[in-house]
């Protein structure tokens, strides 16, 4: 689990990002020992978008993410990039 010091978080009007994989328990049961690789790829896609759009990752647990963006437009752009990245991935 990642943890971020409060001093590194943006200030002022900020945007929170929370995500969780819908149906991840069923996915884990269906994929078995392949699930960790799928989860790693998911995390890489999310973190690449975070890095490209100025997010500060606050924490992650299991398949969920909590991040903070200095501006709402950055959060929207990152979310679109994540959705596109997930859709383009040859799972």
Residue pairs with C-beta under 8 A, 6 or more apart in sequence:
1 59
1 60
1 61
2 57
2 58
2 59
2 60
3 58
3 59
4 56
4 57
4 58
4 59
8 56
9 56
9 58
9 68
10 56
10 68
10 69
10 70
12 70
14 68
14 69
14 70
15 68
15 69
15 70
15 71
15 72
15 74
15 75
16 66
16 67
16 68
16 69
16 75
17 55
17 65
17 66
17 67
17 68
17 69
17 75
17 78
17 79
18 64
18 65
18 66
19 46
19 64
19 65
19 82
20 63
20 64
21 27
21 42
21 63
21 64
24 62
24 63
27 35
27 38
28 35
31 38
38 91
39 63
41 89
41 91
42 63
42 86
43 60
45 82
45 85
45 86
45 89
46 65
46 82
47 57
48 81
48 85
49 55
49 78
49 79
49 81
49 82
49 85
50 57
50 67
50 78
52 78
52 81
53 69
53 74
53 75
53 77
53 78
53 81
54 69
54 70
54 71
54 74
55 67
55 68
55 69
55 74
55 75
55 78
56 67
56 68
56 69
57 65
57 66
57 67
58 66
58 67
58 68
59 65
59 66
60 66
67 78
69 75
69 78
